[in-house]
């Protein structure tokens, strides 16, 4: 309580110019605090930009050396082996029937079947609007 009374009494003794100066100083202090916060945000942003630039350089290096080497052959060969085994068991099937048995999309099964037909592993025949595939004898 005494502190408030002292401050009020000090304010009463100051003239209007001194009060304006104190108000300006308070506003400047608030602005300085806001600038410090923004400066910290910019500093963090600069660090993030440097991280992004280093990642981009790494990606450019990977691309310039030929990109990522994806080895899809094992999955493809396993799927083809599964298709061969299923066709040995069932004789001939449509891509839709095979897709249900092997749990792949019909389109993906169709791609495998066409590829295997080009390789000479399968033969096909069309009956009505359906295409049946079977192993080549």
Secondary structure by P-SEA (a helix, b strand, c coil): caaaaaaaaaaaaccaaaaaaaaaaaaaaaaaaaaaaaaaaaaaaaaaaaaaaaaaaaaaaaaaaccccccaaaaaaaaaaaaaaaaaacccccaaaaaaaacccaaaaaaaaaaaaaaccbbbbbcccbbbbbccc
